[in-house]
Amino acid sequence: MKRKSHVFTAIFLTIIFLTSSGFTVVGHRGDPTKYPEETIQSDDSAFNSGADYVELDLHLSADGQLVVSHDDDLYRITHTHAIVSQNTWQALSQLTYDNGEHVMSLDELFEHYQKKPNTKFVLETKIDHSIDPSYQLEDEIAATIKKYHMEKRVMIHSFSAASLFHFRKIMPDAYLILLVGSLKRINFSNLPQVDAVNVSSDLILNHSWLIHWLHRINKQVYVWAEMDESPELWHWLINKNIDGVVTNFPSTGFKYKLAKQGTKKYDIHRNGIYFGKEKTATMMNPYVRVKQKKYVKPGQKLEVMYGVRAHNQLYYQIDNQTFISAEFVNLDLKQQDVAPYKDKQILAKPQHKVPIYRLPENQAKTKKEMPINTLYKIQNFNGSPKSMWLHTSLGWVKARDILFYGFFDGTSWHNYNKLPRINRYTNIALLEYLPLQAPKTLNFTQQIRATWKLNNKQKIDSLK
């Protein structure tokens, strides 16, 4: 009887651990800080960074095609004013993002990922049924999900309760999530129809009892927040019993998911390039960090097998018992992506605080800031074309926080203009920087002469 009791206790504790450790990471519109939102490149980056799901938004074109886009007007993402609901799919599909990808339909998305079973999606219906009483959007989404047999690989969320109620009728087994920004929307006219609630982080912070209350009525709790600059919020959230996060920074979400699970090592299996300026010794174990007589050379291509976090730093395993610091290994940047910026200098933007980071990741922010009116040479790069990190003698800074300096000759501009649109940073110092000259110190004789000249000038001016 005692043994049975121990077995039951062990099973019970295992269930508690599996249900309380970790959480689902949802990449909001893919990985939008690294690549243009809601593109294949952005979605792939989110999945590669550890996202369990990618969140996408859906509109209907004028001829009834499901278009993947957050905005009804595509200007922000394609630089062309085109209202989705007022244009045909043929016209919309010609528009391109900064990375060269075309605007995508839900059919194209599902076709691309159909044979990749580990890729899953959260679909948001962008509709207000008080304005549009039609349920064509929902019906088309349901038909497309069934067409590609994606029923077990999608969740649907919306601010529109009417939209979710309709899905419950046409897809009884669908997993539905209600998006809320205020407590008023969490009521018993809405909750019986949904499986989960996606709550803003501010609402959770102000009403921490909400998580327990929603779990009591068997509703899962997702939290939306960017959370890139707030380790305090991440630490607070992972110590709460939340079921998922929807974030613009899936790699950060995945990092904290691993921390909650107690996981140190995880799969990567991607090709990378060592961007270091000098060869560096590898190590057998990132926990002990004893260097080997085995080196990685500048520009060397690497097969990154696993990532390991140790000493509050990321290391990559590149062979059996062979590890290297991830600081100068690039998975998303190639040499041609950074070529025009090499050997350039940078300045802090005027009236702009530029934080210094210990490593090229948001959670490694220090209390130091880049001094103003001072030039620093770019020593190295990391990140992605849209979200590049620059290494200087001070540490790491974000490319969007500074001014690139040195694009004054024809060759520099030629190389810059050859870059794809996503790689072209516009924060460039167009004029040469002339540091202020300190006033010269005059000796006694020079001071007497300067005073005499000034007095004579004043006398002449008074006679005019």
C-alpha positions as CSV (number, residue, x, y, z in Angstrom):
1,M,0.0,0.0,0.0
2,K,2.9,2.3,0.9
3,R,4.6,1.6,-2.5
4,K,1.3,2.4,-4.3
5,S,1.1,5.7,-2.4
6,H,4.7,6.6,-3.5
7,V,4.0,5.7,-7.1
8,F,0.8,7.8,-7.0
9,T,2.7,10.7,-5.5
10,A,5.5,10.5,-8.1
11,I,2.9,10.5,-10.9
12,F,1.1,13.4,-9.4
13,L,4.3,15.4,-9.0
14,T,5.3,14.6,-12.6
15,I,2.0,15.9,-13.8
16,I,2.3,19.0,-11.7
17,F,5.8,19.6,-13.2
18,L,4.8,19.1,-16.8
19,T,1.8,21.4,-16.5
20,S,3.5,24.2,-14.5
21,S,7.0,24.3,-16.0
22,G,7.6,26.1,-19.3
23,F,5.0,27.8,-21.4
24,T,4.0,28.2,-25.1
25,V,6.1,30.8,-27.0
26,V,4.2,32.5,-29.8
27,G,6.1,34.7,-32.2
28,H,4.0,37.8,-32.8
29,R,3.8,38.3,-36.6
30,G,6.8,36.0,-36.8
31,D,10.1,37.5,-35.7
32,P,9.4,41.2,-36.6
33,T,12.5,42.8,-35.1
34,K,14.7,40.7,-37.3
35,Y,12.8,40.4,-40.6
36,P,9.7,42.0,-42.2
37,E,6.7,40.9,-40.2
38,E,4.5,38.1,-41.5
39,T,6.9,36.9,-44.2
40,I,8.3,33.4,-44.6
41,Q,11.7,34.7,-43.6
42,S,10.2,36.2,-40.4
43,D,8.2,33.0,-39.6
44,D,11.2,30.8,-40.2
45,S,13.3,32.9,-37.9
46,A,10.7,32.7,-35.2
47,F,10.6,28.9,-35.4
48,N,14.4,28.7,-35.5
49,S,14.5,30.9,-32.4
50,G,12.3,28.5,-30.4
51,A,8.7,29.7,-31.0
52,D,6.1,27.0,-30.7
53,Y,3.6,29.0,-32.8
54,V,3.7,32.0,-35.1
55,E,0.9,34.6,-34.9
56,L,-0.6,36.0,-38.2
57,D,-3.4,38.4,-39.1
58,L,-5.9,37.9,-41.9
59,H,-8.0,40.2,-44.1
60,L,-10.2,39.5,-47.1
61,S,-9.2,41.0,-50.5
62,A,-11.9,42.5,-52.8
63,D,-12.3,39.2,-54.5
64,G,-12.4,37.1,-51.3
65,Q,-8.9,35.9,-51.0
66,L,-7.4,35.5,-47.5
67,V,-4.4,38.0,-47.2
68,V,-1.8,37.7,-44.5
69,S,-1.3,41.2,-43.1
70,H,-1.9,43.1,-39.9
71,D,-2.9,46.4,-41.6
72,D,-5.7,46.8,-44.1
73,D,-3.5,49.5,-45.8
74,L,-0.2,47.9,-46.9
75,Y,1.8,51.1,-47.0
76,R,3.7,50.5,-43.8
77,I,5.1,47.2,-44.9
78,T,5.3,47.5,-48.7
79,H,5.7,51.3,-49.1
80,T,2.7,51.3,-51.4
81,H,-0.8,52.6,-50.4
82,A,-3.1,49.6,-51.1
83,I,-6.2,48.8,-49.1
84,V,-6.6,45.0,-48.9
85,S,-10.4,45.1,-48.9
86,Q,-10.4,47.4,-52.0
87,N,-7.9,45.5,-54.2
88,T,-7.9,42.1,-56.0
89,W,-5.6,39.4,-54.9
90,Q,-3.8,39.6,-58.3
91,A,-2.9,43.3,-57.6
92,L,-1.9,42.7,-54.0
93,S,0.3,39.8,-54.7
94,Q,2.6,42.0,-56.8
95,L,3.6,44.1,-53.8
96,T,6.9,43.3,-52.0
97,Y,8.3,43.6,-48.5
98,D,11.8,45.0,-47.8
99,N,13.3,41.5,-48.1
100,G,11.9,41.0,-51.6
101,E,9.1,38.6,-50.6
102,H,5.6,39.2,-52.0
103,V,2.5,39.8,-50.0
104,M,1.2,36.3,-49.1
105,S,-2.1,34.5,-49.0
106,L,-3.1,32.0,-46.3
107,D,-3.1,29.3,-49.0
108,E,0.5,30.1,-49.9
109,L,1.5,30.0,-46.2
110,F,-0.1,26.6,-45.6
111,E,1.3,25.2,-48.9
112,H,4.8,26.2,-47.7
113,Y,4.5,24.7,-44.2
114,Q,2.2,21.8,-44.9
115,K,5.0,19.2,-44.8
116,K,6.7,20.8,-41.8
117,P,4.6,19.4,-38.9
118,N,6.4,21.2,-36.1
119,T,5.3,24.6,-37.5
120,K,2.0,25.8,-35.9
121,F,0.1,29.1,-36.2
122,V,-2.2,31.4,-34.3
123,L,-4.6,33.1,-36.7
124,E,-6.2,36.4,-35.9
125,T,-9.4,37.6,-37.6
126,K,-9.1,41.4,-38.3
127,I,-12.8,42.2,-38.4
128,D,-15.4,44.3,-36.6
129,H,-18.8,42.7,-37.0
130,S,-20.6,45.8,-35.8
131,I,-19.5,47.3,-39.2
132,D,-19.3,44.1,-41.3
133,P,-22.1,41.7,-40.4
134,S,-20.8,39.1,-42.9
135,Y,-19.0,36.0,-41.7
136,Q,-17.2,35.4,-45.0
137,L,-13.8,35.9,-43.4
138,E,-14.4,33.2,-40.8
139,D,-15.9,30.8,-43.4
140,E,-12.9,31.2,-45.8
141,I,-10.5,30.6,-42.9
142,A,-12.3,27.4,-41.8
143,A,-12.4,26.1,-45.4
144,T,-8.7,26.8,-45.9
145,I,-7.7,25.1,-42.6
146,K,-9.7,22.0,-43.6
147,K,-8.3,22.1,-47.2
148,Y,-4.7,21.7,-45.9
149,H,-5.6,19.5,-42.9
150,M,-4.2,22.1,-40.4
151,E,-6.9,21.6,-37.8
152,K,-4.4,20.4,-35.1
153,R,-1.8,23.0,-36.0
154,V,-3.7,26.2,-35.6
155,M,-5.3,28.2,-32.8
156,I,-7.6,31.2,-33.6
157,H,-7.7,34.4,-31.6
158,S,-9.6,37.6,-32.0
159,F,-10.8,40.8,-30.3
160,S,-14.2,40.0,-31.9
161,A,-16.3,37.7,-29.6
162,A,-18.8,37.4,-32.5
163,S,-16.0,36.0,-34.7
164,L,-15.0,33.4,-32.2
165,F,-18.7,32.4,-31.5
166,H,-19.1,31.8,-35.3
167,F,-15.9,29.6,-35.3
168,R,-17.4,27.6,-32.4
169,K,-20.4,26.8,-34.7
170,I,-18.5,25.9,-37.9
171,M,-15.4,24.3,-36.2
172,P,-16.6,22.9,-32.8
173,D,-13.2,21.5,-31.9
174,A,-11.1,24.6,-32.8
175,Y,-8.9,26.1,-30.1
176,L,-10.2,29.6,-29.6
177,I,-8.6,32.5,-27.7
178,L,-10.2,35.8,-26.7
179,L,-8.0,38.9,-26.9
180,V,-8.6,41.3,-24.1
181,G,-7.2,44.6,-23.0
182,S,-9.6,45.4,-20.1
183,L,-11.4,43.4,-17.4
184,K,-14.8,44.4,-18.9
185,R,-14.3,42.0,-21.8
186,I,-13.7,39.0,-19.4
187,N,-17.3,38.0,-18.7
188,F,-19.5,34.9,-18.7
189,S,-21.1,35.8,-22.0
190,N,-17.7,35.4,-23.7
191,L,-15.8,32.9,-21.6
192,P,-17.9,29.7,-22.2
193,Q,-17.2,29.9,-26.0
194,V,-13.4,30.1,-25.7
195,D,-10.5,27.9,-24.5
196,A,-8.1,30.6,-23.4
197,V,-7.8,34.4,-22.9
198,N,-4.9,36.4,-24.3
199,V,-4.3,39.2,-21.7
200,S,-2.1,42.3,-22.0
201,S,0.8,42.2,-19.6
202,D,-0.3,45.5,-17.9
203,L,-3.6,43.9,-17.0
204,I,-1.9,40.9,-15.4
205,L,0.5,43.1,-13.5
206,N,-2.3,45.2,-12.1
207,H,-4.6,42.2,-11.4
208,S,-2.3,39.2,-10.6
209,W,-5.3,37.2,-9.2
210,L,-6.6,37.0,-12.8
211,I,-4.4,34.0,-13.7
212,H,-5.6,31.9,-10.8
213,W,-9.2,32.9,-11.4
214,L,-9.2,32.0,-15.1
215,H,-7.5,28.7,-14.3
216,R,-10.2,27.9,-11.8
217,I,-12.7,28.0,-14.6
218,N,-10.5,25.9,-16.8
219,K,-9.3,28.7,-19.2
220,Q,-5.7,28.9,-20.2
221,V,-3.9,32.3,-19.9
222,Y,-1.7,33.8,-22.6
223,V,0.1,37.1,-22.0
224,W,1.0,39.6,-24.7
225,A,4.0,41.9,-24.2
226,E,7.2,42.9,-26.1
227,M,9.2,42.5,-22.9
228,D,12.6,43.1,-24.7
229,E,13.8,45.7,-22.2
230,S,12.3,44.4,-19.1
231,P,13.9,41.3,-17.5
232,E,12.0,42.1,-14.4
233,L,8.7,41.5,-16.2
234,W,9.9,38.3,-17.7
235,H,11.1,37.0,-14.3
236,W,7.8,38.0,-12.8
237,L,5.8,36.2,-15.5
238,I,7.7,33.0,-15.5
239,N,7.2,32.7,-11.8
240,K,3.4,32.9,-12.5
241,N,1.5,29.9,-13.8
242,I,0.9,31.3,-17.3
243,D,0.3,29.1,-20.3
244,G,1.9,31.1,-23.0
245,V,3.4,34.4,-24.1
246,V,2.9,36.3,-27.4
247,T,6.0,38.3,-28.0
248,N,7.9,40.3,-30.7
249,F,11.1,38.6,-29.3
250,P,10.6,34.8,-29.6
251,S,14.3,34.1,-28.9
252,T,13.9,35.9,-25.5
253,G,10.7,34.1,-24.8
254,F,12.4,30.8,-25.6
255,K,15.3,31.7,-23.3
256,Y,13.0,32.2,-20.4
257,K,11.0,29.1,-21.2
258,L,14.2,27.1,-21.0
259,A,15.0,28.8,-17.7
260,K,11.6,27.8,-16.3
261,Q,12.1,24.2,-17.4
262,G,15.6,24.1,-16.1
263,T,16.9,23.3,-19.6
264,K,20.5,24.3,-20.5
265,K,21.0,22.6,-23.9
266,Y,18.7,22.8,-26.9
267,D,18.8,21.9,-30.7
268,I,19.8,24.5,-33.3
269,H,21.2,22.6,-36.3
270,R,21.8,25.6,-38.5
271,N,24.8,26.9,-40.5
272,G,26.7,29.9,-39.3
273,I,29.8,32.0,-39.9
274,Y,32.5,33.0,-37.4
275,F,32.8,36.8,-37.7
276,G,35.7,37.2,-35.2
277,K,38.8,39.2,-36.4
278,E,41.2,36.6,-35.0
279,K,41.3,32.9,-34.7
280,T,39.9,31.6,-31.4
281,A,40.4,28.4,-29.5
282,T,37.5,26.1,-28.9
283,M,36.7,24.5,-25.6
284,M,35.6,21.0,-24.6
285,N,33.0,22.1,-22.1
286,P,31.4,25.6,-21.7
287,Y,30.9,25.0,-18.0
288,V,34.7,24.6,-17.3
289,R,35.9,26.6,-20.4
290,V,39.3,24.9,-20.7
291,K,40.6,25.9,-24.2
292,Q,41.7,23.3,-26.7
293,K,44.5,23.3,-29.3
294,K,41.7,23.5,-31.9
295,Y,40.8,26.8,-33.6
296,V,38.1,28.5,-35.5
297,K,39.3,31.0,-38.1
298,P,37.8,34.3,-39.3
299,G,35.2,33.8,-42.0
300,Q,35.0,30.0,-41.3
301,K,31.6,28.4,-41.9
302,L,30.3,26.4,-39.0
303,E,27.6,23.8,-38.5
304,V,26.0,24.8,-35.2
305,M,24.5,21.7,-33.6
306,Y,23.3,22.9,-30.1
307,G,23.1,25.9,-28.0
308,V,24.1,25.8,-24.3
309,R,23.7,28.5,-21.7
310,A,26.3,28.7,-19.0
311,H,27.7,31.6,-16.9
312,N,24.9,33.8,-18.2
313,Q,26.2,33.5,-21.7
314,L,25.4,31.5,-24.9
315,Y,27.8,28.9,-26.3
316,Y,27.4,26.9,-29.6
317,Q,28.4,23.3,-30.0
318,I,30.0,22.9,-33.4
319,D,31.4,19.4,-33.1
320,N,31.7,16.5,-30.6
321,Q,33.1,18.0,-27.4
322,T,33.8,21.3,-29.2
323,F,32.2,24.5,-28.1
324,I,32.7,28.2,-28.9
325,S,31.2,31.5,-27.6
326,A,28.2,32.6,-29.7
327,E,29.2,36.2,-29.4
328,F,30.8,36.4,-32.9
329,V,29.0,33.5,-34.6
330,N,26.4,34.7,-37.0
331,L,23.4,32.6,-38.0
332,D,21.4,35.3,-39.8
333,L,24.1,37.6,-41.3
334,K,26.4,36.9,-44.2
335,Q,29.6,38.8,-45.1
336,Q,27.8,40.7,-48.0
337,D,25.1,41.9,-45.5
338,V,27.7,43.9,-43.6
339,A,30.3,44.7,-46.3
340,P,29.3,48.4,-46.8
341,Y,29.4,49.1,-43.0
342,K,32.9,47.5,-42.4
343,D,35.6,49.9,-41.2
344,K,33.0,52.7,-40.8
345,Q,32.6,54.6,-37.6
346,I,29.6,55.5,-35.6
347,L,28.2,58.4,-33.5
348,A,25.5,58.5,-30.9
349,K,22.4,60.1,-32.3
350,P,22.0,63.7,-31.1
351,Q,19.9,63.9,-28.0
352,H,19.6,60.1,-27.9
353,K,20.8,57.8,-25.1
354,V,22.6,54.8,-26.6
355,P,22.8,51.9,-24.1
356,I,25.9,49.6,-24.1
357,Y,25.3,45.9,-24.0
358,R,27.7,43.2,-22.7
359,L,26.6,40.8,-25.4
360,P,24.5,41.2,-28.6
361,E,21.2,40.4,-26.8
362,N,18.6,42.6,-25.1
363,Q,19.0,40.9,-21.7
364,A,22.8,41.9,-21.6
365,K,22.1,45.6,-21.2
366,T,24.6,47.5,-19.0
367,K,24.2,50.8,-17.2
368,K,26.8,52.4,-19.5
369,E,25.9,54.7,-22.4
370,M,27.8,55.8,-25.5
371,P,29.4,59.2,-25.0
372,I,28.1,62.0,-27.3
373,N,30.3,63.7,-29.9
374,T,32.7,60.8,-30.1
375,L,33.5,58.5,-33.0
376,Y,33.9,54.8,-32.5
377,K,35.1,52.3,-35.1
378,I,32.8,49.3,-35.9
379,Q,34.8,46.2,-34.9
380,N,32.2,43.4,-35.5
381,F,28.6,42.5,-36.2
382,N,25.8,40.2,-35.1
383,G,22.0,40.0,-35.3
384,S,20.1,40.1,-38.6
385,P,19.9,42.6,-41.5
386,K,16.9,44.4,-40.0
387,S,18.1,44.2,-36.4
388,M,21.9,44.5,-36.5
389,W,24.3,44.7,-33.5
390,L,27.6,46.6,-33.7
391,H,30.6,45.8,-31.6
392,T,32.9,48.7,-30.6
393,S,35.6,49.2,-28.0
394,L,32.8,50.1,-25.5
395,G,30.8,46.9,-26.1
396,W,27.8,46.1,-28.2
397,V,25.2,48.7,-29.4
398,K,22.1,48.5,-31.6
399,A,22.5,49.8,-35.2
400,R,19.2,51.7,-35.0
401,D,20.4,53.8,-32.0
402,I,23.5,55.4,-33.8
403,L,24.5,57.3,-36.9
404,F,26.8,55.5,-39.4
405,Y,29.7,57.8,-40.2
406,G,32.0,57.6,-43.3
407,F,29.7,57.3,-46.3
408,F,31.3,60.3,-48.0
409,D,32.9,58.8,-51.1
410,G,31.3,57.3,-54.3
411,T,32.5,53.8,-53.6
412,S,30.8,53.7,-50.2
413,W,27.5,54.9,-51.6
414,H,27.7,52.5,-54.6
415,N,28.2,49.5,-52.2
416,Y,25.4,50.7,-49.9
417,N,22.9,51.0,-52.8
418,K,23.7,47.5,-53.9
419,L,22.3,46.2,-50.6
420,P,18.8,44.7,-50.6
421,R,16.3,47.1,-49.1
422,I,16.1,45.3,-45.8
423,N,19.9,45.9,-45.2
424,R,19.9,49.6,-45.9
425,Y,20.0,51.6,-42.7
426,T,19.0,55.3,-43.2
427,N,20.5,56.6,-40.0
428,I,23.6,57.9,-41.7
429,A,25.6,61.0,-40.9
430,L,25.5,62.9,-44.3
431,L,28.0,65.6,-43.3
432,E,31.5,65.2,-41.9
433,Y,31.7,65.5,-38.2
434,L,34.0,68.4,-37.1
435,P,34.8,68.2,-33.4
436,L,34.7,71.4,-31.5
437,Q,38.1,73.0,-31.0
438,A,39.1,74.0,-27.5
439,P,39.9,77.8,-27.3
440,K,43.6,78.6,-27.4
441,T,45.3,79.7,-24.1
442,L,46.9,83.2,-24.5
443,N,50.0,84.3,-22.7
444,F,50.2,87.7,-20.9
445,T,51.5,89.7,-23.9
446,Q,48.9,88.2,-26.2
447,Q,46.1,89.0,-23.7
448,I,47.3,92.7,-23.7
449,R,47.3,92.9,-27.5
450,A,43.9,91.3,-27.8
451,T,42.5,93.8,-25.2
452,W,44.1,96.8,-27.0
453,K,42.6,95.6,-30.4
454,L,39.1,95.2,-28.8
455,N,39.3,98.7,-27.2
456,N,40.3,100.4,-30.5
457,K,37.5,98.6,-32.3
458,Q,35.0,99.9,-29.8
459,K,36.3,103.4,-30.2
460,I,36.0,103.3,-34.0
461,D,32.5,101.8,-33.9
462,S,31.4,104.7,-31.6
463,L,32.6,107.3,-34.1
464,K,30.6,105.8,-37.0
